[in-house]
């Protein structure tokens, strides 16, 4: 394949986005690896749109089986697979959507030793986990490996998004020092459409980073209220004393 060229089948599959990304951008997506930590309402939506966009490889991590309360938002899951492993169902659905891509799916939480090779092999990471302990582990791994991380989260109707770049922007611990009170991951309310918006924004951030088609939200926290569509952005600053990325940490 010539530099910057894509095949005829790809030209047809991605015809509607090639005018936006160009052939070089589409080729960059094809050569990219994205890790998504969490494939629930947010991460699953991001996975769908990255698969549809033509990302060459997805690395997915999420533990457990499909439960009935999942189905109001986890659109990679379905009623026929209730009680079955979440990851195998998600991978099957994504392969039906785009059989040309490579997928690694792990029925696992984010644990340092397990997730380390996944982060290191990715070009960009999307954090869509539902609890702070796993987010901190993922943040640490991204800082150590020098990998950008899209930090996307939602609570009720509120969505927040920023892209963290080690050595350039604050890391997660800069913003939320690792001394949070006990967190109940399944106690917060979730509307599927809101988590889907958050997932679409995360996927868009990854596409922008990979293709350079537009600036990512680096060093800025974007907030969106899906109930009244109000938005605002806040500039972020690194904490020089951060235990993870400060002067005593990495990088």
Secondary structure as GFF3:
##gff-version 3
##sequence-region A 1 251
A	DSSP	alpha_helix	8	13	.	.	.	ID=ss1
A	DSSP	alpha_helix	15	30	.	.	.	ID=ss2
A	DSSP	beta_strand	33	37	.	.	.	ID=ss3
A	DSSP	alpha_helix	41	53	.	.	.	ID=ss4
A	DSSP	beta_strand	57	61	.	.	.	ID=ss5
A	DSSP	three_ten_helix	68	72	.	.	.	ID=ss6
A	DSSP	three_ten_helix	79	81	.	.	.	ID=ss7
A	DSSP	alpha_helix	86	97	.	.	.	ID=ss8
A	DSSP	beta_strand	102	106	.	.	.	ID=ss9
A	DSSP	alpha_helix	112	120	.	.	.	ID=ss10
A	DSSP	beta_strand	124	127	.	.	.	ID=ss11
A	DSSP	alpha_helix	132	145	.	.	.	ID=ss12
A	DSSP	beta_strand	148	155	.	.	.	ID=ss13
A	DSSP	beta_strand	158	164	.	.	.	ID=ss14
A	DSSP	alpha_helix	172	175	.	.	.	ID=ss15
A	DSSP	alpha_helix	192	211	.	.	.	ID=ss16
A	DSSP	beta_strand	220	225	.	.	.	ID=ss17
A	DSSP	beta_strand	231	235	.	.	.	ID=ss18
###
